[in-house]
Amino acid sequence: MPKGTPADYTRTIRRHQLKEMVPLADSTIFEMERRGEFPRRYALLPRTVVWNLAEVEAWLADRRARPIFRAQHVDVRDRRTRPVKD
């Protein structure tokens, strides 16, 4: 096998390293991957999945750059069932 320079290799991270960087539940990460909103994992071995570190860092930088707007609060007094009385 020819030896390459360190720049030729893609740095990958495993699940526990990803969880240290991105504190989201596994199901949330899986759903975001499915929708194309998070970098895709790939199988290194049959029971080992990894993520590309550069892609995850780029995703984090993009998330930091864009503000996330929260949903507006719902006025519970406008509910049709079980309205809150003043």
C-alpha positions as CSV (number, residue, x, y, z in Angstrom):
1,M,0.0,0.0,0.0
2,P,1.6,3.3,-1.0
3,K,2.1,5.8,1.7
4,G,0.4,9.2,1.4
5,T,0.7,12.5,3.1
6,P,-1.5,13.2,6.1
7,A,-3.5,15.6,3.9
8,D,-4.6,12.6,1.7
9,Y,-6.5,11.1,4.6
10,T,-10.0,12.0,5.7
11,R,-10.4,12.5,9.4
12,T,-13.4,10.7,10.7
13,I,-15.1,10.6,14.1
14,R,-17.2,7.9,15.8
15,R,-20.5,8.2,17.5
16,H,-19.2,9.1,21.0
17,Q,-16.9,11.8,19.5
18,L,-19.9,13.2,17.5
19,K,-22.0,13.3,20.7
20,E,-19.3,15.4,22.4
21,M,-19.5,17.9,19.5
22,V,-23.2,17.8,18.8
23,P,-25.3,17.1,21.9
24,L,-28.4,15.7,20.1
25,A,-30.2,12.4,20.5
26,D,-29.3,9.6,18.1
27,S,-32.9,9.7,16.7
28,T,-32.6,13.4,16.0
29,I,-29.3,13.0,14.2
30,F,-30.8,10.1,12.2
31,E,-33.9,12.1,11.2
32,M,-31.7,15.1,10.2
33,E,-29.5,12.9,8.1
34,R,-32.5,11.4,6.4
35,R,-33.8,14.9,5.5
36,G,-30.4,16.0,4.3
37,E,-29.9,18.5,7.1
38,F,-26.9,16.8,8.7
39,P,-23.8,15.2,7.3
40,R,-24.4,11.5,6.4
41,R,-22.6,8.7,8.3
42,Y,-21.0,5.9,6.4
43,A,-20.0,2.4,7.3
44,L,-16.3,1.8,8.0
45,L,-17.0,-1.8,9.0
46,P,-20.2,-3.8,9.3
47,R,-20.8,-2.6,12.9
48,T,-18.8,0.7,12.8
49,V,-20.2,4.0,11.4
50,V,-18.3,7.2,11.2
51,W,-18.8,10.8,10.1
52,N,-16.4,13.0,8.2
53,L,-15.0,15.5,10.7
54,A,-14.7,18.3,8.2
55,E,-18.4,18.0,7.2
56,V,-19.5,18.0,10.8
57,E,-17.3,21.1,11.6
58,A,-18.7,22.9,8.5
59,W,-22.3,22.0,9.6
60,L,-21.6,23.4,13.1
61,A,-20.0,26.6,11.6
62,D,-23.1,27.0,9.4
63,R,-25.4,26.6,12.4
64,R,-23.5,29.2,14.4
65,A,-23.7,31.7,11.5
66,R,-27.5,31.4,11.0
67,P,-29.8,32.5,13.7
68,I,-32.6,30.0,14.6
69,F,-35.9,31.7,15.2
70,R,-38.1,30.3,17.9
71,A,-41.8,29.6,17.3
72,Q,-44.1,32.2,18.7
73,H,-46.0,31.4,21.8
74,V,-49.6,30.3,21.4
75,D,-52.2,32.3,23.3
76,V,-54.0,29.6,25.3
77,R,-57.0,31.9,25.8
78,D,-57.8,31.4,22.0
79,R,-58.2,27.7,22.3
80,R,-61.6,26.3,21.2
81,T,-61.4,23.3,23.6
82,R,-60.6,23.9,27.3
83,P,-60.1,27.7,27.0
84,V,-58.4,29.4,29.9
85,K,-60.7,31.9,31.6
86,D,-59.4,35.3,32.7
